[in-house]
Amino acid sequence: MANSNPTREIESLAAEIGDKIYIDIAKWHLYLSDAHLHTTVAEQVYPLLENKNLNQEQVKTILQTITVNLGGGKTQLSLLDLIPQNGFQDLMEILEDYEKRL
């Protein structure tokens, strides 16, 4: 994978994240692509991958800053709070593999 077209790489990363990572609400799994959050995550983590600077704490911080409106905006939670722990580990694996391919 070449760094010549970051937009294409971000789209590819977003697709992979969107298909595999979900938020869990009352045991309902809403995949990030369905929630329209996959591109936001990919755009924000991509600089870490590009700079070969990926670590769990930075990813957690990014997910903490992405807010998700619930109840028509009456409540907001961070994306980090909505992704189950095993989903976070899956996300880290996706990001680590993607970083190796860059």
C-alpha positions as CSV (number, residue, x, y, z in Angstrom):
1,M,0.0,0.0,0.0
2,A,1.5,3.3,-1.0
3,N,1.1,6.6,0.8
4,S,0.4,8.4,-2.5
5,N,-3.3,8.6,-2.0
6,P,-4.3,9.1,1.6
7,T,-8.0,9.7,0.7
8,R,-8.2,6.2,-0.9
9,E,-6.4,4.7,2.1
10,I,-8.7,6.4,4.6
11,E,-11.7,5.1,2.7
12,S,-10.3,1.6,2.7
13,L,-9.6,1.8,6.4
14,A,-13.1,3.2,7.1
15,A,-14.7,0.4,5.2
16,E,-12.8,-2.2,7.2
17,I,-13.6,-0.5,10.5
18,G,-17.3,0.0,9.5
19,D,-17.8,-3.7,8.6
20,K,-16.2,-5.1,11.8
21,I,-16.6,-2.7,14.7
22,Y,-19.9,-2.0,16.3
23,I,-21.4,-0.1,19.2
24,D,-23.5,-2.1,21.7
25,I,-26.7,-0.6,22.9
26,A,-28.9,-2.9,25.0
27,K,-27.3,-5.9,23.3
28,W,-28.1,-4.4,19.9
29,H,-25.1,-4.3,17.6
30,L,-24.9,-1.2,15.4
31,Y,-21.9,-1.3,13.1
32,L,-20.0,1.9,12.7
33,S,-20.8,2.0,9.0
34,D,-24.5,1.9,9.7
35,A,-24.1,4.6,12.4
36,H,-22.0,6.7,9.9
37,L,-19.1,6.8,12.3
38,H,-16.5,4.7,10.4
39,T,-15.1,7.5,8.3
40,T,-14.7,9.8,11.3
41,V,-12.8,7.2,13.1
42,A,-10.6,6.4,10.1
43,E,-9.8,10.1,9.5
44,Q,-8.8,10.6,13.1
45,V,-6.6,7.5,13.5
46,Y,-5.0,7.6,10.1
47,P,-2.3,10.1,11.1
48,L,-1.2,7.7,13.8
49,L,-0.8,4.9,11.3
50,E,0.9,7.1,8.7
51,N,3.5,8.2,11.3
52,K,3.9,4.7,12.7
53,N,2.9,6.1,16.0
54,L,-0.1,3.8,16.9
55,N,-0.8,3.1,20.6
56,Q,-3.9,2.1,22.6
57,E,-4.0,5.3,24.7
58,Q,-4.1,7.6,21.7
59,V,-6.8,5.5,20.1
60,K,-8.8,5.6,23.4
61,T,-8.4,9.4,23.5
62,I,-9.6,9.7,19.9
63,L,-12.7,7.5,20.6
64,Q,-13.3,9.5,23.8
65,T,-13.5,12.8,21.8
66,I,-16.0,11.4,19.2
67,T,-19.5,11.9,20.7
68,V,-22.6,10.0,19.7
69,N,-26.0,11.6,20.2
70,L,-28.6,9.4,21.8
71,G,-32.3,10.0,22.2
72,G,-32.4,12.6,19.5
73,G,-29.5,14.5,21.1
74,K,-30.9,14.5,24.6
75,T,-27.8,12.6,25.7
76,Q,-24.3,12.2,24.4
77,L,-21.8,9.4,25.0
78,S,-18.3,9.0,23.8
79,L,-17.7,6.4,21.2
80,L,-15.3,4.8,23.5
81,D,-18.1,4.2,26.0
82,L,-20.3,2.5,23.4
83,I,-17.7,0.1,21.9
84,P,-17.4,-3.1,24.0
85,Q,-13.9,-4.1,25.1
86,N,-13.6,-7.0,22.7
87,G,-14.6,-4.5,19.9
88,F,-11.9,-2.2,21.0
89,Q,-9.4,-5.0,20.8
90,D,-10.7,-5.9,17.3
91,L,-10.2,-2.2,16.3
92,M,-6.7,-2.2,17.6
93,E,-5.9,-5.4,15.6
94,I,-7.4,-3.8,12.4
95,L,-5.3,-0.7,13.0
96,E,-2.1,-2.6,13.8
97,D,-2.5,-4.7,10.6
98,Y,-3.3,-1.6,8.6
99,E,-0.2,0.2,9.9
100,K,2.0,-2.7,8.9
101,R,0.6,-2.5,5.3
102,L,1.4,1.3,5.0
